[in-house]
Amino acid sequence: MFIHHTRKEFCFGKKVKIWYTLSTMDKSLVKAICIITAFSMTAALIIGSIATLRSTAILAAEIDEKIVATTEKYANDFSAEFNHMEGLTNSLASYDRTTFDVEAFENDREGYIDAYKEELAQLIKNDLSSIKSTHSLYVTFNPELTNRDEEVWYSAMDGEIKAITADFKKNKRDFTLPYDKEMEYFFKPQGKDHGVWVSSYYDKDIDKEVFSYSDAIYVDGLFVGVAGADINAEYMLKVIKEMSLYKGGASALIDENYEFIVHNDDDSAAEEEQIISLLKAEYEKNDGSDAGYIIYNFMGTGKIMGYCKMQNGWIFITTQPADVVYKPIGSLRSTMIILGVVLLFVFIAFLIAFSKPMIKKTSALEEENRRKEIIIIYQSRQAKIGEMVGNITHQWKQPLNTINLILGNLLDSYRYGDLDEKRLEKSVNKVENIVEKMSETITDFSGFLKPAKEKVYFDVRDCIKSAIALMEESINVKRIKLELSCDTEKKAYGYDNETTHVIFNLLNNARDAVVESGVADRRISIDVSEEDEMIRVDVTNNGRQIPEEAFEHIYEPYFTTRDDTGGTGLGLYISKQIIEDRMGGKLQVQNIDGGVRSTVLIPETGQEDGKEDKNEF
């Protein structure tokens, strides 16, 4: 891009020059080239399709593994938290079994319990101060010991450790059989040699939904009570809600009886039943794996469920919408389709370029001189198309190699376990950017093929950009420094595509001149300015000068000073016809100190005619 009122140097390289004289090309050769090109395009599309299918399969497997791995991570985190709860509860129960003195209790039941409660209170407060997620720790004594409702209960609430005084009568805690759900924590562990988990229930004393782990305390056969710990179900729901894999995903905890404990999505009963049925069938396989994924369909929506069994027997699951999960794969497929379409356009462009000389239409009523001029113009245009196609071929080699490298890196990342969503999206974006740049080259090329029918106001800088884009690779490979400057914002009036053709011809001549001169410091400059209500474009090079005896012939058709390097002798002739005869301007070529300058003058218009104000080339 060129900046108004500034000059930039661009180092360009060397390029192989391809000249086709299409007017004399043998028809069979054109057919052969078309067949070879069609075969190559077909092979490329087949290989690309196979590569896309393999890549999408690999990416799908990687995404599925990511869902399972994330589900396992959260399940393990919850298991670690629950294990900590179990450890605290078991430690508290063991302390009771060790320190509870049955003989002292029998001597003074109520007095001993009162003193023992104070001892437990300090222990429980110390334990609570070291944890974050546990809502409370407690010891509920067997009411048959003293005929009183005895309990030591502390809860971590609002950043403080508070004593909870349970209202047994108001909340109707019933210590007789059969027991209700809220009393399961007390009766379920009795008679067992291990602690038990109790799924979510509403605790009236603290007005919260909780689930609990409790362990029965027996000392010398005497049932003293239960030690337990609660986790606030709202806390677990918060953790689960903050867990996000993909937009629209959900997660849940399911107990050992396949009942939903907590989830972050209002799943319908029908979907919960389907999930439970799928999990039961999966675990009945008994393949030794506690984690995996299941793909299912609910009400026409594809979903992926990751599951993992926790150490306490509960199951943590995540469900993700398949269309969101596999969106990167869709993007990759779209990119490959775009690439295929672009390649198809290239093939069509090749066919157009090589077939135009075979399908030229002439009119019997045209004057002889006009018919000859048309033939010459087409010869010149086709010669330039041949070179542009060569430029595009070189320009596309690097991006195609880059796309191949990106796909290779994706495969390597997958094999070494480094492929994640971020890297995948980054790679897809890179490929899309490359394809966009390739598409821009085709756009410039297609624009060159469309001759303007009417005069318009146009920005000469746009024509310069298009001409450079069509031969940039050639200048780059030849290691030529290109200097550009513009001292006007006014627009020219005429044919923009034809002007691009003229500038391309002048750049082509300048490039050949500096290359053939053998100078080490190869330079071409393009300067845009105003002169007597005309837009002036100077293309200057520091190559070899034109012999004086050649000046009177350089504007004649088929005259060239480069017979040995493939010059057609049409460039300056056509350029002069376009600028002077069709646009009312002027074209002049002259030797200067240290090189050659070609000057083009085109009628201009003020900024008021061309409303657009461009500050950049």
C-alpha positions in Angstrom: 0.0 0.0 0.0 1.3 3.5 -0.9 0.8 6.5 1.3 -0.1 9.9 -0.2 2.8 12.5 0.0 5.2 9.8 1.1 7.7 7.6 -0.7 8.2 3.9 0.1 10.6 1.4 -1.3 9.6 -2.1 -2.0 12.1 -4.8 -2.6 10.9 -7.2 -5.1 12.5 -10.3 -6.4 13.4 -12.1 -9.6 10.9 -13.9 -11.7 10.9 -16.2 -14.7 9.5 -14.3 -17.7 6.8 -16.2 -19.6 5.7 -15.0 -23.0 3.0 -16.7 -25.1 2.3 -15.7 -28.6 -1.2 -17.0 -28.6 -2.1 -15.8 -32.1 0.2 -18.5 -33.5 -0.4 -21.2 -30.9 -1.3 -24.5 -32.4 -4.9 -25.6 -31.7 -3.8 -29.1 -30.6 -1.3 -27.6 -28.1 -4.2 -25.5 -26.6 -6.3 -28.6 -26.2 -3.4 -30.5 -24.7 -2.8 -27.7 -22.2 -6.5 -27.6 -21.3 -6.6 -31.4 -20.8 -3.5 -31.4 -18.6 -4.8 -28.5 -16.6 -8.2 -30.2 -16.2 -6.5 -33.4 -15.1 -4.3 -31.6 -12.6 -7.2 -29.7 -11.2 -9.2 -32.9 -10.8 -6.4 -34.6 -9.1 -5.8 -31.6 -6.8 -9.5 -31.5 -5.8 -9.6 -35.3 -5.1 -6.4 -35.1 -3.0 -7.8 -32.1 -1.2 -11.1 -33.8 -0.5 -9.3 -36.9 0.9 -7.1 -34.7 3.1 -10.1 -32.7 4.3 -12.0 -35.9 5.2 -9.0 -37.2 7.1 -8.3 -33.9 8.9 -12.0 -33.6 10.0 -12.0 -37.1 11.3 -8.8 -36.4 13.3 -10.2 -33.1 14.6 -13.5 -34.7 15.6 -11.7 -37.4 17.6 -9.6 -34.7 19.3 -12.7 -32.7 20.2 -14.4 -35.8 21.7 -11.3 -36.5 23.7 -11.2 -32.9 24.9 -14.8 -33.2 26.2 -14.0 -36.5 28.0 -10.8 -35.0 29.5 -12.5 -31.9 30.8 -15.3 -33.9 32.3 -12.8 -36.2 34.0 -10.9 -33.1 35.3 -14.0 -31.6 37.0 -15.1 -35.0 38.3 -11.7 -35.5 39.8 -11.8 -32.0 41.3 -15.2 -32.8 42.9 -13.9 -36.2 44.0 -11.0 -34.5 45.7 -13.3 -32.0 47.4 -15.6 -34.9 48.5 -12.7 -36.9 49.7 -11.6 -34.0 51.8 -15.1 -33.9 53.3 -15.0 -37.6 54.0 -11.6 -37.2 55.6 -12.9 -34.5 57.9 -15.9 -36.5 58.8 -14.1 -39.7 59.4 -11.5 -37.9 61.4 -14.2 -36.4 63.6 -15.9 -39.7 64.0 -12.6 -41.4 64.9 -11.9 -38.7 67.4 -15.3 -39.4 69.0 -14.7 -43.2 69.1 -11.4 -42.6 70.8 -12.2 -39.9 73.3 -15.8 -40.7 74.3 -15.6 -42.2 77.8 -18.6 -44.6 78.2 -17.9 -45.1 81.9 -17.7 -41.4 82.6 -20.8 -40.9 80.6 -22.7 -43.5 82.6 -21.8 -41.8 85.8 -23.2 -38.4 84.7 -24.9 -38.6 81.4 -26.1 -35.0 81.0 -23.0 -33.4 82.6 -20.6 -35.5 80.5 -22.5 -34.7 77.2 -22.4 -31.0 78.0 -18.7 -31.0 78.6 -18.0 -33.2 75.6 -20.0 -30.8 73.4 -17.7 -27.9 74.3 -14.7 -30.1 73.5 -16.1 -31.0 70.1 -17.1 -27.4 69.4 -13.5 -26.2 69.4 -12.4 -29.1 67.3 -15.1 -28.5 64.6 -14.4 -24.7 64.5 -10.7 -25.4 63.8 -11.6 -27.9 61.1 -14.0 -25.5 59.4 -11.4 -22.7 59.3 -9.2 -24.7 56.9 -11.8 -25.4 54.2 -13.8 -23.4 51.7 -16.5 -25.4 50.1 -17.9 -27.4 53.1 -21.0 -25.7 54.5 -20.9 -27.2 57.9 -19.6 -29.9 60.3 -21.7 -31.5 63.0 -22.1 -34.3 65.5 -25.7 -35.3 66.2 -26.0 -37.4 69.4 -28.3 -40.3 69.8 -31.3 -38.8 71.7 -31.8 -42.0 73.6 -28.6 -41.3 75.5 -30.0 -38.4 77.6 -33.6 -38.1 76.4 -32.5 -34.7 75.0 -31.9 -33.5 71.5 -28.1 -32.9 71.6 -26.1 -31.6 68.7 -22.8 -29.7 68.0 -23.2 -27.9 64.7 -21.1 -25.2 63.1 -21.4 -23.7 59.7 -19.2 -21.5 57.5 -21.5 -18.7 56.4 -20.7 -15.2 55.0 -17.0 -15.6 55.7 -17.7 -16.5 59.4 -17.9 -19.7 61.4 -21.2 -19.7 63.2 -22.8 -22.0 65.7 -26.2 -23.4 64.4 -28.8 -24.1 67.1 -31.3 -26.6 65.6 -35.0 -26.2 66.4 -35.8 -29.9 66.6 -39.5 -29.4 67.5 -40.3 -26.6 65.1 -38.6 -28.4 62.2 -40.1 -31.7 63.3 -36.9 -33.8 63.4 -38.3 -37.2 64.0 -35.8 -39.8 65.4 -38.2 -42.7 65.0 -38.7 -45.1 62.2 -39.7 -44.9 59.4 -37.6 -41.8 58.7 -38.1 -39.0 56.2 -35.6 -37.8 53.6 -34.2 -35.0 55.9 -33.4 -37.7 58.5 -31.5 -40.0 56.1 -28.2 -38.5 57.2 -28.8 -39.9 60.7 -30.3 -43.4 60.0 -28.5 -44.4 56.7 -25.0 -44.8 58.2 -26.2 -46.8 61.2 -25.0 -50.4 61.3 -22.4 -49.8 58.6 -18.6 -49.8 59.1 -18.2 -46.8 56.7 -19.6 -43.4 56.0 -22.4 -42.8 53.5 -23.4 -40.0 51.1 -26.9 -38.5 51.2 -28.1 -36.8 48.1 -29.6 -33.3 48.0 -32.3 -32.4 50.6 -33.7 -29.2 52.1 -32.3 -28.4 55.6 -35.0 -26.3 57.4 -32.6 -25.1 60.1 -30.4 -23.2 57.7 -32.9 -22.7 54.9 -30.7 -24.2 52.3 -30.5 -27.2 50.0 -27.6 -29.4 51.0 -26.2 -32.9 50.5 -24.3 -34.6 53.3 -21.8 -37.3 54.2 -22.2 -38.9 57.6 -20.5 -41.7 59.6 -22.0 -43.5 62.6 -20.2 -43.4 66.0 -20.1 -46.6 68.0 -18.1 -46.9 71.2 -18.1 -50.4 72.9 -21.3 -51.2 71.2 -23.0 -48.0 72.3 -24.5 -45.9 69.4 -23.3 -42.4 70.4 -24.6 -40.6 67.3 -23.3 -39.5 63.8 -20.6 -37.2 62.7 -21.2 -35.5 59.4 -20.4 -32.7 56.9 -22.7 -30.7 54.6 -21.9 -29.0 51.3 -24.2 -26.3 50.2 -25.9 -27.4 47.0 -26.0 -23.8 45.8 -22.2 -23.7 46.0 -22.0 -26.9 43.9 -24.5 -25.4 41.4 -22.3 -22.2 41.2 -19.2 -24.3 40.4 -21.1 -26.2 37.8 -22.6 -23.1 36.2 -19.1 -21.5 36.0 -17.8 -24.6 34.2 -18.1 -23.9 30.4 -16.8 -25.9 27.5 -19.0 -24.6 24.7 -21.8 -22.2 24.3 -25.1 -23.9 25.1 -23.5 -26.7 27.1 -24.7 -28.0 30.4 -23.5 -30.2 33.3 -24.9 -32.2 36.2 -24.3 -34.5 39.1 -26.1 -37.8 39.3 -26.1 -40.0 42.4 -25.4 -43.8 42.7 -29.1 -44.5 42.1 -29.1 -42.6 38.8 -31.1 -39.6 40.2 -30.2 -36.0 39.3 -28.7 -34.2 42.3 -27.7 -30.8 40.8 -27.5 -29.4 37.2 -27.1 -26.0 35.5 -29.8 -26.5 32.9 -33.5 -26.9 33.2 -33.4 -30.2 31.3 -36.8 -31.7 30.6 -37.8 -34.9 32.3 -37.7 -36.6 28.9 -34.0 -35.7 28.4 -33.1 -36.7 31.9 -34.7 -40.1 31.3 -32.8 -40.5 28.1 -29.5 -39.5 29.8 -30.1 -42.0 32.6 -31.0 -44.8 30.1 -27.8 -44.1 28.1 -25.6 -44.1 31.2 -27.1 -47.3 32.6 -26.5 -49.0 29.2 -23.0 -47.7 29.1 -22.0 -48.9 32.6 -23.7 -52.2 32.1 -21.1 -52.9 29.4 -18.6 -53.1 32.3 -15.6 -52.5 30.1 -13.6 -51.2 33.1 -13.8 -47.6 32.1 -15.4 -45.0 34.4 -15.3 -42.2 31.8 -16.2 -41.7 28.2 -18.6 -39.9 25.8 -22.0 -40.7 24.2 -23.5 -39.0 21.1 -27.2 -38.8 21.2 -30.1 -36.9 19.7 -32.8 -35.1 21.6 -35.8 -33.5 19.9 -33.8 -33.1 16.7 -30.7 -31.6 18.3 -27.5 -33.5 18.2 -25.6 -33.6 21.6 -22.4 -35.0 23.0 -22.3 -36.2 26.6 -19.1 -36.7 28.5 -19.4 -38.7 31.7 -17.1 -39.7 34.5 -17.9 -41.8 37.7 -16.5 -40.2 40.9 -15.0 -42.1 43.8 -18.2 -41.9 45.9 -20.2 -43.6 43.1 -21.8 -40.4 41.8 -21.5 -39.5 38.1 -20.5 -36.1 36.7 -21.7 -35.4 33.1 -21.4 -32.6 30.6 -23.6 -32.2 27.5 -22.6 -30.1 24.6 -24.5 -29.1 21.4 -22.9 -30.9 18.5 -23.3 -28.0 16.0 -21.2 -25.7 18.3 -18.7 -28.4 19.2 -17.9 -29.3 15.6 -18.0 -25.7 14.3 -14.2 -25.6 13.7 -14.6 -28.6 11.5 -17.3 -26.9 9.5 -15.0 -23.9 9.2 -12.2 -26.1 7.9 -14.5 -27.7 5.3 -15.7 -24.3 4.2 -12.1 -23.1 3.8 -11.3 -26.1 1.6 -14.4 -25.5 -0.4 -13.4 -21.9 -1.0 -10.0 -23.0 -2.0 -11.5 -25.5 -4.4 -13.7 -22.7 -5.9 -10.7 -20.4 -6.3 -8.8 -23.2 -8.0 -11.8 -23.7 -10.3 -11.7 -20.0 -11.2 -8.0 -20.3 -12.0 -8.8 -23.2 -14.3 -11.5 -21.2 -16.0 -9.2 -18.2 -16.3 -6.6 -20.5 -18.0 -9.3 -21.8 -20.4 -10.3 -18.3 -21.2 -6.8 -17.1 -21.7 -5.9 -20.0 -24.0 -9.1 -20.2 -25.9 -9.7 -16.5 -26.7 -7.4 -16.6 -29.8 -9.4 -19.6 -31.1 -12.8 -17.9 -30.8 -12.1 -14.3 -31.9 -15.2 -12.8 -33.5 -14.8 -10.4 -36.4 -17.3 -8.4 -38.3 -17.3 -8.3 -42.1 -18.5 -4.7 -42.0 -15.6 -3.4 -40.0 -13.0 -1.3 -41.8 -9.8 -3.1 -42.6 -7.6 -0.8 -40.4 -10.0 -1.3 -37.4 -9.8 -5.0 -37.8 -6.0 -5.0 -37.9 -5.9 -2.8 -34.8 -8.2 -5.2 -32.9 -6.0 -8.1 -33.9 -2.9 -6.3 -32.6 -4.6 -5.3 -29.3 -5.6 -8.9 -28.7 -2.2 -10.2 -29.4 -0.7 -7.7 -26.9 -3.3 -8.6 -24.3 -2.9 -12.3 -24.6 0.9 -12.0 -24.3 0.4 -10.1 -21.1 -2.1 -12.6 -19.9 0.4 -15.3 -20.4 3.0 -13.5 -18.2 0.3 -12.7 -15.6 -0.6 -16.3 -15.4 3.0 -17.1 -14.8 3.1 -14.5 -12.1 0.0 -15.9 -10.4 1.5 -19.4 -10.6 4.6 -18.2 -8.7 2.6 -16.1 -6.3 0.4 -19.1 -5.3 3.3 -21.5 -4.7 4.2 -20.0 -1.3 0.6 -19.7 0.1 -0.2 -23.3 -1.1 3.0 -24.5 0.6 2.1 -22.6 3.7 -1.4 -24.2 3.8 0.2 -27.6 3.4 2.6 -26.8 6.3 -0.3 -25.6 8.5 -2.2 -28.9 7.9 1.1 -30.8 8.6 1.5 -28.9 11.9 -2.1 -29.6 12.9 -1.4 -33.3 12.4 1.8 -33.1 14.4 0.1 -31.2 17.1 -2.6 -33.9 17.3 -0.1 -36.7 17.4 1.8 -35.0 20.3 -1.3 -34.0 22.1 -0.8 -30.3 21.7 -3.9 -29.6 19.6 -6.4 -27.5 21.4 -9.3 -25.3 20.3 -7.3 -22.1 20.4 -4.5 -23.5 18.2 -7.1 -25.1 15.8 -9.0 -21.8 15.4 -5.7 -19.9 14.9 -4.7 -22.4 12.1 -8.1 -22.1 10.5 -7.9 -18.3 10.5 -4.4 -18.4 9.0 -5.7 -20.6 6.1 -8.7 -18.3 5.6 -6.5 -15.2 5.4 -4.2 -17.0 2.9 -7.1 -18.0 0.7 -8.5 -14.4 0.9 -5.1 -13.0 -0.4 -5.1 -15.6 -3.2 -8.7 -14.6 -4.1 -7.6 -10.9 -4.3 -4.9 -11.9 -6.9 -7.6 -13.6 -9.0 -9.8 -10.5 -8.7 -7.0 -8.3 -10.0 -6.5 -10.7 -12.9 -10.2 -10.9 -13.7 -10.4 -7.1 -13.7 -7.6 -6.9 -16.3 -9.5 -9.2 -18.6 -12.6 -6.9 -18.7 -12.2 -4.0 -21.2 -14.0 -0.8 -20.2 -16.9 0.2 -22.4 -17.3 3.8 -21.3 -15.1 6.5 -19.9 -15.3 7.0 -16.2 -13.5 9.0 -13.5 -10.9 6.8 -11.8 -8.0 7.0 -9.5 -4.7 6.3 -11.3 -3.3 4.9 -8.0 -5.8 2.0 -8.2 -4.5 1.2 -11.7 -0.9 1.3 -10.5 -1.8 -1.0 -7.6 -3.5 -3.5 -10.0 -0.6 -3.5 -12.4 2.0 -4.1 -9.6 -0.2 -6.8 -8.1 -0.2 -8.7 -11.5 3.6 -8.6 -11.8 4.7 -8.3 -8.1 6.3 -11.7 -8.0 8.4 -10.9 -11.1 9.7 -7.7 -9.7 10.4 -9.4 -6.3 12.4 -12.2 -7.7 14.4 -9.9 -10.0 15.4 -8.0 -6.8 14.2 -4.6 -8.1 13.5 -1.7 -5.7 10.2 0.0 -6.5 9.8 3.6 -5.4 6.4 5.2 -5.5 5.1 8.7 -4.8 1.9 10.7 -5.4 1.5 14.5 -5.2 -2.2 14.7 -6.3 -5.6 13.5 -5.2 -7.4 14.3 -8.4 -8.8 11.7 -10.7 -8.3 10.9 -14.3 -11.0 10.6 -16.9 -10.9 7.7 -19.4 -10.7 3.9 -19.3 -9.4 2.5 -16.0 -8.7 -1.1 -17.2 -6.9 0.2 -20.3 -4.8 2.5 -18.1 -3.8 -0.6 -16.0 -2.8 -2.3 -19.3 -0.6 0.7 -20.2 1.1 0.9 -16.8 1.7 -2.8 -16.9 3.4 -2.5 -20.3 5.6 0.4 -19.0 6.5 -1.5 -15.8 7.3 -4.6 -17.9 9.6 -2.6 -20.2 11.3 -1.0 -17.2 11.8 -4.3 -15.5 13.4 -5.9 -18.6 15.6 -2.8 -19.1 17.2 -2.9 -15.5 17.6 -6.7 -15.6 19.4 -6.7 -19.0 21.6 -3.7 -18.1 23.3 -5.8 -15.5 23.3 -3.0 -12.8 23.6 -4.2 -9.2 21.3 -1.6 -7.7 18.1 -2.1 -9.8 15.5 0.6 -9.4 12.1 1.6 -10.8 10.2 4.6 -9.7 6.6 5.6 -10.3 5.6 9.3 -9.7 2.1 10.7 -10.0 1.6 14.4 -10.3 -0.4 17.2 -12.0 0.6 19.1 -15.2 -1.7 21.5 -17.1 -5.0 19.9 -16.0 -3.6 16.4 -16.8 -2.6 13.6 -14.5 1.0 12.8 -15.1 2.5 9.3 -14.5 6.3 8.9 -14.8 7.8 5.4 -14.9 11.6 5.7 -14.6 14.3 3.0 -14.5 18.0 3.0 -14.2 18.5 0.4 -16.9 20.1 0.6 -20.3 19.1 3.4 -22.6 17.2 3.1 -25.9 19.5 3.5 -28.9 18.9 6.8 -30.7 18.3 5.1 -34.0 15.4 3.2 -32.5 13.4 6.1 -31.3 11.7 6.7 -34.6 10.4 3.1 -34.7 9.5 2.3 -31.0 5.8 3.2 -31.5 5.5 1.0 -34.6 3.7 -2.4 -34.2 6.0 -5.5 -34.0 9.1 -3.4 -33.5 11.2 -4.6 -30.6 14.8 -4.1 -29.3 14.6 -7.5 -27.5 14.1 -10.1 -30.2 16.5 -12.4 -28.4 14.5 -12.3 -25.2 11.0 -12.7 -26.6 9.8 -9.1 -27.0 6.6 -8.8 -29.1 7.0 -5.2 -30.2 3.3 -4.5 -29.3 3.5 -2.9 -25.9 4.3 0.7 -26.7 2.2 0.7 -29.9 -0.9 -0.5 -28.0 -0.2 1.9 -25.1 0.1 4.9 -27.4 -3.2 3.9 -29.1 -5.0 3.7 -25.8 -3.6 6.9 -24.2 -3.6 9.2 -27.3 -6.3 7.9 -29.6 -8.9 6.6 -27.1 -8.3 8.9 -24.1 -7.0 12.1 -25.5 -3.8 12.0 -23.6 -0.1 11.7 -24.4 2.6 9.0 -24.1 6.3 9.8 -24.4 9.5 7.8 -23.9 12.9 9.5 -23.4 16.4 8.7 -22.3 17.6 10.5 -19.2 20.8 10.5 -17.2 21.3 7.0 -15.9 18.2 5.4 -17.5 14.9 5.8 -19.3 11.7 7.6 -18.4 8.2 6.9 -19.8 5.6 9.6 -19.3 1.8 9.2 -19.5 -0.5 12.3 -19.5 -4.2 11.6 -18.9 -7.1 14.2 -18.8 -8.0 14.9 -15.1 -10.9 16.0 -13.0 -10.9 17.9 -9.7 -11.7 16.3 -6.4 -15.3 17.7 -6.7 -15.9 15.3 -9.6 -14.7 12.2 -7.8 -16.3 12.4 -4.3 -14.0 9.8 -2.8 -10.9 11.1 -1.1 -8.2 8.5 -1.0 -5.1 9.1 1.0 -3.5 5.8 0.3 -2.2 4.0 -2.7 
